[in-house]
Each structure stands twice: as C-alpha cells, then as structure tokens.
Amino acid sequence: MLRHDFDQTSPTGRLDVAAASPGRRGLGPVRVAIIAESFLPNMNGVTHSLLRVLDHLADRGDEVLVIAPGTRRDGPKEVAGARIVRVPSIALPKYRRVRVAPGGVTRIRRLLQRFAPDVVHLASPFVLGWRGVLAAQSLDLPTVAIYQTEVPAYAARYGMHGIEAMLWSHVRNIHQHASLTLAPSSYTIEQLRTLGVAEVDLWARGVDSSRFDPSHRSEAWRRSVTGDRSAGGWSAGDRSAEGQSASDRSAGGKKIIGYVGRLAAEKQVEDLAVLSDIPNAKLVIVGDGPWRVKLERMLPDAHFTGFLGGDALAQAVASFDVMVAPGELETFCQTIQEAMASEVPVIAPARGGPLDLVDSSRTGWLYTPKDLSAMRAHAVDLLGDEAKRRAFGIAGRQQVLSRTWKSVCSQLIGHYSRAIESPAPQVLGRTFATAPRYHLEDYTPR
C-alpha cells in the first residue's frame, strides 16, 4: 500500500513537497550506516543530498558510517564526523568518474556487523545498494532506501537497449527488500507503486535560500559570459528594494538562458540547441561531464563555464534571466529549486520531479516532453516579458523558502524512526515467492 500520511496537495493539485509529513521526530541519537551508490569525490545529486544529511546527523550527535565505492586512494576519509569506508569498485567505461561496486554480500555484512547500526540508509541503491539491503536483512537491520536515479531509463540513453525491463525488475527487488522506500516526488511514488513496491513515502529535498538568493547576481559575471558591456547595468550593491527579481535587472543587455547540471546523455543538454539563435540571448552552460566536448561542438555559440560550486554557483544561477532544465529523467531536479530560490523562472519538461516543483504559468513553464518548439516558445515568451519574469521569479522564491534542509532532514529522522519500529520488508531473503506479481510490460515509464 502507499502510505497516505504525506498526502498534501498544492492549490494546483500537485503534491506539495513542503507539506510532507515529518514523521516521528523524537528519535534520540542513533547509529546510522549509509550505503551510498555514489559519494565524494564524485559530486552529483546523490552526493549533494548525503552531505546535507551528514551535517544534520552530526548536529544531532548521531554516529555514522558511510560505505561507498572507491579505491584506497580516494578521499576524504571522514566527513562531518562520519567515517568513510571504501569498497572495491570499477569505473564505468563511458563515464570514468562513476564507479560501481559489484561483489558479494559478505564484505558488507561484516562491515555492518562491526558497526552495529540502528538503521541502514541506502542512498540511490542499485549495485552496492543491492548488496547492502541483502546484508542488512541477513542481520535483521531496518533499511530506508532512497530512490533517486532512474537507472533503467539511463541505460537506453547510453545505448543499452533491450534491458530496461530487466533493470526495472532489479529496482523493484531492491525496494521490496527494504523496510521503507523514500521517493522524491509524486511521479516517482506512482512509478514505484506501479512496479509493486508497497512501502513508499515522500522525501523531497531542501534548498539553501540564503546561499541561492537574487542578491548574488553579478553584472560583472554576466558581462564575462556574454561579452556584452551593456548587460543589465545592475549589481548587488545597486539593489534598492526588496522583491527585485532577475527580470528587472537585465534590461539593456543580452539575456542569459542558463543550464546547470552534469553534461551527460541523460540530461539532454543538446536539446538546448533550439534556443541558440534566439535574438539578444546567450546560452550559458554550467557544469561538466563526459559529453562536454561533444556539446561544445553541438552548441558552438554557448558559453561553457565548467563545474562551479559554492558561491560561484550561487552567483551564476542568480545571474541567469531564465533557466532551462531539459532532462526528461529527473526524479527531482535540485537545480530547479536553486533557480527558484534565486528568483529565476524555470522551463522544464512535464515529467518526473519538475511536475511537483514548477507551477506552470506561475513560477515557470512546463512543456510536453520532446516538444522542443514549446520549450523555445516559452523561452521567447519569458525573455520578451520582463514583468512576467519578475512575477514568476518572486513567486518561485516564495514557493521554496519553507523548504529548508533542516526541516527536510528532520523528516528523514522521522522515517528512520518508523523503519526501526516496523523493520519487516515486503520480501524476505532472495526468494520473491511472497511478493505480489506485476508484469513489467504493463509499466511504461512516461
């Protein structure tokens, strides 16, 4: 069954990620083992969320062990007081920065046995996470699995056609073996329920609205990426009134259409080519990844900044006029929240996480997946209407202000508590005889 204690909807009928049930928050200090499919030094959405969780657990006084793929040379060895243990892994051939950790259960069971956690947190489980959920189950440990990456659909993007059904079966098996699965959006909750995963609840993501703030907009940065000396004519020091948004700080110069994220096949950054010839606009790509060289050829007029983090990222996002997130496989899309916190309107496909995040015609625009003409029309609309950009930007920031990482991580502690109280998974052991039967051909990812 789908748990309905989080069933809060926005006025538009979409799931309100800020109103999700926090669960029981009274859980005292605990020992948490985190089995992470990906971790530092590889920075991505999984790692970013984990770093916030580790900070929160440290503030609570919890004792934490992180088990992650890597090599003995990989650092760091400790983050926010949590000890990091690397297990042997191999790099993916087409994406060397991503490592997977195949193997048996024995090594993971031994690590868990020594640490004796109260709960096991499975971060975006797939290969190492499968070993982890079996090891935890063999030790009667409660598990909370965080669904975060639509791996089966990624496979097709990387040319591995014909194995999606098998991979979806693996996703189902992992989450049926967990005590509780947390999904980041209403779309992914329905996705997992359709697969036959019984215990699913909502756990969205927070956003740092102090870091991602419109006051970090920089006209110097805008000029550096557009080459336009007249760009905007505004800087943070000129801010004269509260509520001033990106829209009314860009008159007179080129408008910036921004993208932030990994430069990889699943992000569909090449779709932004339809925006490259919009008059008086500059496409700016923030991020790095295996497709960077290919994308630089496909988008010759775009400016590529490479990877940005910290204050540099906040400055870049606040300096956009519009942000486009073209990926159709986003289970959440954290960069959308960061843009909204920066009062930047967002354009995204109407699939996955953006359905919950973007209130179409109020904080940005959603378009039908693959309809690139609609994407372009929405970009032209916003770039040509400063009043609309201002209204969308202000509404977007107001929408995300309550989504603090502290509140989101407090909800996670409540989920830990429920898993500890009710640790029994849907499926025990390696047999699936007790699981309800679902035909994967009946499930077609939208």
CORQUI-V117699 format. One record per run of one state. SS is the DSSP state (hx for helix, st for strand, lp for the rest). FROM is the first residue (numbers start at 1). TO is the last residue. If there is no record, write none. Layout:
BEGIN
SS FROM TO
SS FROM TO
END
This chain:
BEGIN
lp 1 1
st 2 2
lp 3 8
st 9 9
lp 10 14
st 15 15
lp 16 16
hx 17 19
lp 20 30
st 31 36
lp 37 44
hx 45 60
lp 61 62
st 63 70
lp 71 77
st 78 79
lp 80 81
st 82 88
lp 89 89
st 90 92
lp 93 94
st 95 100
lp 101 105
hx 106 115
lp 116 118
st 119 123
lp 124 127
hx 128 138
lp 139 141
st 142 147
lp 148 150
hx 151 157
lp 158 163
hx 164 176
lp 177 179
st 180 183
lp 184 185
hx 186 195
lp 196 199
st 200 202
lp 203 213
hx 214 216
lp 217 218
hx 219 226
lp 227 235
hx 236 238
lp 239 245
hx 246 249
lp 250 254
st 255 260
lp 261 264
hx 265 267
lp 268 268
hx 269 275
lp 276 280
st 281 287
lp 288 291
hx 292 298
lp 299 302
st 303 306
lp 307 309
hx 310 318
lp 319 321
st 322 325
lp 326 333
hx 334 341
lp 342 344
st 345 349
lp 350 353
hx 354 357
lp 358 359
st 360 360
lp 361 363
st 364 367
lp 368 371
hx 372 383
lp 384 385
hx 386 400
lp 401 404
hx 405 421
lp 422 439
hx 440 442
lp 443 446
END
